[in-house]
Structures are given as C-alpha cells and as structure tokens.
Amino acid sequence: MRNSSFLGVIAMSKGKSWREKLQRGERKVVEDPRGRWLMLIPRPLDFDRLIRKVPQRKLVTVKQLREHLDRDFDADFTCPLVTGIFLKIVAQAAEEERGEGKKASEVTPWWRVVKDDGSLNPKFPGGTARQSELLAAEGHELIPAHGKYPPKVRNLKDVVMSL
C-alpha cells in the first residue's frame, strides 16, 4: 500500500525551499502494507516540534522521536522511511534559515538527533563532519569515525533526554 500523502509531499516538493517542504504534508495513521499494524505517516513539522524541545548539551535518538509520535497519535509505529526523509527536511530547513542570518539558537537544533546507537547521520547537511562540529561546540565528546563506521557520541546514555 502506497501512501498518497507521503508521496504527495515528495512529488510536490520539487523546486520548493526547504522551509516550504517543512510546512507540507498531512499526518495520517494508516494500516501497514500487510494490514496488521497502524502506521503513522507524520508531517515534517511533527519532528520539528519535538526536536525544538531538545536543549543544549542534550540529545535525542531517532527511535525516541518515533516512539513519542507513536504515543501521540495512537499508532503502532512511525514509518521509518518517512522519518529519515523528514528529519533531513527539518535539518535542511534549519540550515536554510542559518544561511539567511538566523543564529543557531534560533533554528531547530537538528544536530542533537543521533541514531539509536549514538552514531551521527551522514545524510544531514554537511554530513557527519558538520554534525560533529556542532555537537563538539556544545561540549559533546565524540568517538571518531572508524573505517565505514561514522562518528558516535561518547557516553550516549548520559546525554540522552527523555521525551
């Protein structure tokens, strides 16, 4: 089962600014492709709202964001594919605002979102190098990249907040 709302956000986003993409979409809870579970198709703004709650020197994982949205909207799970795409939209919109002169404290702190194991996200603006730079500026200690493995936050359990 394809979700027309999700596909519509992607298809209609060509040529739009990242902020315009952030504003698009309609939240839906639908049956998963096998018809066994209720799957949330969130809006990019749903992620933006949650990420804005993460204070300096704290982090949140992708899993935490998805689980929070599951609870908020009575779903069994939040679509992982949509999550990745929408997190990138949130990050790109924030960087677009920074490019227009807004300070880091005035934009959505996308760099405070890490993978569930504490790894940084290479798909965020500027890749893991940019996210490393922003996290280090907030005092986070990082374990350097090793081979194909991206950098990770050291002592993740000490800096992850509850949502």
Secondary structure, DSSP 8 states (H G I E B T S, - for coil): ---HHHHHHHHTTTT--HHHHHH----EEEE-TTSSSEEEE--HHHHHHHHTT--TT-BEEHHHHHHHHHHHTT-SEE-HHHHHHHHHHHHHHHHHHHHTT--GGGS--GGGEE-TTSB--TTSTTHHHHHHHHHHHTT--EE--BTTB--EETTHHHHB---
